[in-house]
Amino acid sequence: GKFPRYLRFLKTVVAGEGEPIKDNQVRVQKVLMEKATTILHLFKDEGGFHPNEIKALVTQLDHVKEKEGILNYHLQLVDVLALCADGENEHGRAQLQTLLTHKDIFGILNDPEMAHIVKIPYLRFLLNVFLKKRTGYRKQPFLPFPVPDTLEDFKVLLDSFLHDILEVAESQSKILAEDTTGESVKLTR
């Protein structure tokens, strides 16, 4: 079945103690890609990418009501795929660029109505799959896609990211709240 808990386990296999483990990255990505039609739920089909389906699930609070639901599965899947591309996994990066395009990712990240919980795994995917430097290209950055229409559009997009990141950071800094008894409790997501 499509259970987010399995994907959370794979994240620990792919990046033990925060460091990518290349052999595990390759194995996990290979299995996911071989079973793509039954395992990968990316809200994408022959007709293209469907971010409005993701937005509808967020609006319905699927990620809160259904901890083992399809939205949490999708977000964990995007995160596992991003972790598979971390480090020196060039072949993995190239393969993953075929699953979600930079336009798909920019669409999610630049949508002001999209929830931050959705943007975080997509941002990791963008960084690990598209923006990491290739081995041997130390003198110049590697961008495997054209900058959005103009450099100015790219700056606007980055400003939007920074605003979103600051907003998330501010909300995370407020982790203590008073419950009805007046005791401090730690809030969880």
Protein Blocks (a to p, Z undefined) as FASTA:
>chain_A
ZZfklmmmmmmmmmgghiacfklmmmmmmmmmmmmmmmmcghpafkoccfklmmmmmmno
mmmmmmmbmklmmmmmmmmmmmmmgcjllklmmmmmmmpcfklmmmmmmmmkbcfklmmm
mmmmmmmmmmpccehilmbccdfbdcehilmlmmmmmmmmmmmmmmmmmmmmmmbccdfk
opacdddZZ
